[in-house]
Amino acid sequence: MIDLHTHTTASDGKRAPADLVACAADAGVTVLSVTDHDTVAGCAAAAAAAAVRRIEFVPGIEITAIDGETDIHVLGYFVDVRSAALLDFLAEQRRRRLDRLRQMVGRLARHGIELDADAIVQPALDDPSKSAGRPWIARALVAGGHVATLDEAFDRWLERGAPAFAPREAAAPEEVVARIHEAGGVASLAHPGLLGRDEWIPAMAASGLDAIEAYYIEHDEAQTARYLQLALRLGLAVSGGSDYHADDAHGAIRPGSASLPREAYEALKARVPKSA
């Protein structure tokens, strides 16, 4: 069981890295990647816990890029988590995330919902390696009794087009792929079925993308087959994973709920630059 898409408390997951590894081990996962948003802060602890559990660990990340007004998530695998260039780039990504959350809290205030922005972003101020995200605001909305569920928080206030939504500032997809390569990693387009921009994938492949996430918890069989065929046609590898957050409103209910076949994993690993 190979799960290359999971999240910890270093970004918007609800399990600490070691707890995530324990949960993955109990679920039967044998190869695991932690792919937190715009941070590799959870990788060291997860790698140490995985070694104890005899799970093969893949250092990973999920970096948000922007094309026009569209978020594009790019997964990076086998990255050097000590790369100074990568760490500097991610620090800027996270700074933009904090600015965006403060904007959204301000927009909520204009609609009569007063939240403590400092309290919401405090975990990222205490530990700058943590990556803030909209789920932090959603949880504050639930805790304050403004909405009943996280889904309602997003639907009513935080999704694109909703009253509190603020557009994201982030790097272009080509730069994100280049940064992953610079850190010795392999770049894969996350959940292309959710992105819904299949026509963009050939240009991304021509710009250096290595793989696409064909096996994903929200892809049905037809989508998985389509992305496997597209990867074959474009000469790309494929990745896969559960997008586990330990959050019933986000991703799979357990690690390993979507698994990458072993032969696909080996083909992905073969894309790692020889000098890495």
GINOR-V506563 format. One record per residue. N is the residue number from 1. RES is the residue in three letters. OMEGA is omega as a letter, one per 20 degrees, with the letter a starting at -180 (NA if undefined). Layout:
n=N res=RES omega=OMEGA
n=N res=RES omega=OMEGA
This chain:
n=1 res=MET omega=a
n=2 res=ILE omega=a
n=3 res=ASP omega=a
n=4 res=LEU omega=r
n=5 res=HIS omega=r
n=6 res=THR omega=a
n=7 res=HIS omega=a
n=8 res=THR omega=r
n=9 res=THR omega=r
n=10 res=ALA omega=r
n=11 res=SER omega=a
n=12 res=ASP omega=r
n=13 res=GLY omega=a
n=14 res=LYS omega=r
n=15 res=ARG omega=r
n=16 res=ALA omega=a
n=17 res=PRO omega=a
n=18 res=ALA omega=r
n=19 res=ASP omega=r
n=20 res=LEU omega=a
n=21 res=VAL omega=r
n=22 res=ALA omega=r
n=23 res=CYS omega=r
n=24 res=ALA omega=r
n=25 res=ALA omega=r
n=26 res=ASP omega=r
n=27 res=ALA omega=r
n=28 res=GLY omega=r
n=29 res=VAL omega=a
n=30 res=THR omega=r
n=31 res=VAL omega=a
n=32 res=LEU omega=r
n=33 res=SER omega=r
n=34 res=VAL omega=a
n=35 res=THR omega=a
n=36 res=ASP omega=a
n=37 res=HIS omega=r
n=38 res=ASP omega=r
n=39 res=THR omega=r
n=40 res=VAL omega=a
n=41 res=ALA omega=a
n=42 res=GLY omega=a
n=43 res=CYS omega=a
n=44 res=ALA omega=a
n=45 res=ALA omega=r
n=46 res=ALA omega=r
n=47 res=ALA omega=r
n=48 res=ALA omega=r
n=49 res=ALA omega=r
n=50 res=ALA omega=r
n=51 res=ALA omega=r
n=52 res=VAL omega=a
n=53 res=ARG omega=a
n=54 res=ARG omega=r
n=55 res=ILE omega=r
n=56 res=GLU omega=a
n=57 res=PHE omega=r
n=58 res=VAL omega=r
n=59 res=PRO omega=a
n=60 res=GLY omega=a
n=61 res=ILE omega=r
n=62 res=GLU omega=a
n=63 res=ILE omega=r
n=64 res=THR omega=r
n=65 res=ALA omega=r
n=66 res=ILE omega=r
n=67 res=ASP omega=a
n=68 res=GLY omega=r
n=69 res=GLU omega=a
n=70 res=THR omega=r
n=71 res=ASP omega=r
n=72 res=ILE omega=a
n=73 res=HIS omega=a
n=74 res=VAL omega=r
n=75 res=LEU omega=r
n=76 res=GLY omega=a
n=77 res=TYR omega=r
n=78 res=PHE omega=a
n=79 res=VAL omega=r
n=80 res=ASP omega=a
n=81 res=VAL omega=r
n=82 res=ARG omega=a
n=83 res=SER omega=a
n=84 res=ALA omega=a
n=85 res=ALA omega=r
n=86 res=LEU omega=a
n=87 res=LEU omega=r
n=88 res=ASP omega=r
n=89 res=PHE omega=a
n=90 res=LEU omega=r
n=91 res=ALA omega=r
n=92 res=GLU omega=r
n=93 res=GLN omega=a
n=94 res=ARG omega=r
n=95 res=ARG omega=r
n=96 res=ARG omega=r
n=97 res=ARG omega=r
n=98 res=LEU omega=r
n=99 res=ASP omega=a
n=100 res=ARG omega=r
n=101 res=LEU omega=r
n=102 res=ARG omega=r
n=103 res=GLN omega=a
n=104 res=MET omega=r
n=105 res=VAL omega=r
n=106 res=GLY omega=r
n=107 res=ARG omega=r
n=108 res=LEU omega=a
n=109 res=ALA omega=r
n=110 res=ARG omega=r
n=111 res=HIS omega=r
n=112 res=GLY omega=r
n=113 res=ILE omega=a
n=114 res=GLU omega=r
n=115 res=LEU omega=r
n=116 res=ASP omega=a
n=117 res=ALA omega=a
n=118 res=ASP omega=a
n=119 res=ALA omega=a
n=120 res=ILE omega=a
n=121 res=VAL omega=a
n=122 res=GLN omega=r
n=123 res=PRO omega=r
n=124 res=ALA omega=r
n=125 res=LEU omega=r
n=126 res=ASP omega=a
n=127 res=ASP omega=a
n=128 res=PRO omega=r
n=129 res=SER omega=r
n=130 res=LYS omega=a
n=131 res=SER omega=a
n=132 res=ALA omega=r
n=133 res=GLY omega=a
n=134 res=ARG omega=r
n=135 res=PRO omega=r
n=136 res=TRP omega=r
n=137 res=ILE omega=a
n=138 res=ALA omega=r
n=139 res=ARG omega=r
n=140 res=ALA omega=r
n=141 res=LEU omega=r
n=142 res=VAL omega=a
n=143 res=ALA omega=a
n=144 res=GLY omega=r
n=145 res=GLY omega=a
n=146 res=HIS omega=r
n=147 res=VAL omega=a
n=148 res=ALA omega=a
n=149 res=THR omega=r
n=150 res=LEU omega=r
n=151 res=ASP omega=r
n=152 res=GLU omega=r
n=153 res=ALA omega=r
n=154 res=PHE omega=a
n=155 res=ASP omega=a
n=156 res=ARG omega=a
n=157 res=TRP omega=a
n=158 res=LEU omega=r
n=159 res=GLU omega=r
n=160 res=ARG omega=a
n=161 res=GLY omega=r
n=162 res=ALA omega=a
n=163 res=PRO omega=a
n=164 res=ALA omega=a
n=165 res=PHE omega=r
n=166 res=ALA omega=a
n=167 res=PRO omega=a
n=168 res=ARG omega=r
n=169 res=GLU omega=a
n=170 res=ALA omega=a
n=171 res=ALA omega=r
n=172 res=ALA omega=a
n=173 res=PRO omega=a
n=174 res=GLU omega=r
n=175 res=GLU omega=r
n=176 res=VAL omega=r
n=177 res=VAL omega=r
n=178 res=ALA omega=r
n=179 res=ARG omega=r
n=180 res=ILE omega=r
n=181 res=HIS omega=a
n=182 res=GLU omega=r
n=183 res=ALA omega=r
n=184 res=GLY omega=a
n=185 res=GLY omega=r
n=186 res=VAL omega=a
n=187 res=ALA omega=a
n=188 res=SER omega=r
n=189 res=LEU omega=a
n=190 res=ALA omega=r
n=191 res=HIS omega=a
n=192 res=PRO omega=r
n=193 res=GLY omega=r
n=194 res=LEU omega=r
n=195 res=LEU omega=r
n=196 res=GLY omega=r
n=197 res=ARG omega=a
n=198 res=ASP omega=a
n=199 res=GLU omega=r
n=200 res=TRP omega=a
n=201 res=ILE omega=r
n=202 res=PRO omega=r
n=203 res=ALA omega=r
n=204 res=MET omega=r
n=205 res=ALA omega=r
n=206 res=ALA omega=a
n=207 res=SER omega=r
n=208 res=GLY omega=r
n=209 res=LEU omega=a
n=210 res=ASP omega=a
n=211 res=ALA omega=r
n=212 res=ILE omega=a
n=213 res=GLU omega=a
n=214 res=ALA omega=a
n=215 res=TYR omega=a
n=216 res=TYR omega=a
n=217 res=ILE omega=a
n=218 res=GLU omega=r
n=219 res=HIS omega=r
n=220 res=ASP omega=a
n=221 res=GLU omega=a
n=222 res=ALA omega=r
n=223 res=GLN omega=r
n=224 res=THR omega=r
n=225 res=ALA omega=a
n=226 res=ARG omega=a
n=227 res=TYR omega=r
n=228 res=LEU omega=r
n=229 res=GLN omega=r
n=230 res=LEU omega=r
n=231 res=ALA omega=r
n=232 res=LEU omega=a
n=233 res=ARG omega=a
n=234 res=LEU omega=a
n=235 res=GLY omega=a
n=236 res=LEU omega=r
n=237 res=ALA omega=r
n=238 res=VAL omega=r
n=239 res=SER omega=a
n=240 res=GLY omega=r
n=241 res=GLY omega=a
n=242 res=SER omega=a
n=243 res=ASP omega=a
n=244 res=TYR omega=r
n=245 res=HIS omega=a
n=246 res=ALA omega=a
n=247 res=ASP omega=a
n=248 res=ASP omega=a
n=249 res=ALA omega=a
n=250 res=HIS omega=r
n=251 res=GLY omega=a
n=252 res=ALA omega=a
n=253 res=ILE omega=r
n=254 res=ARG omega=r
n=255 res=PRO omega=r
n=256 res=GLY omega=r
n=257 res=SER omega=r
n=258 res=ALA omega=a
n=259 res=SER omega=r
n=260 res=LEU omega=r
n=261 res=PRO omega=a
n=262 res=ARG omega=a
n=263 res=GLU omega=r
n=264 res=ALA omega=r
n=265 res=TYR omega=a
n=266 res=GLU omega=r
n=267 res=ALA omega=r
n=268 res=LEU omega=a
n=269 res=LYS omega=a
n=270 res=ALA omega=r
n=271 res=ARG omega=r
n=272 res=VAL omega=r
n=273 res=PRO omega=a
n=274 res=LYS omega=a
n=275 res=SER omega=a
n=276 res=ALA omega=NA
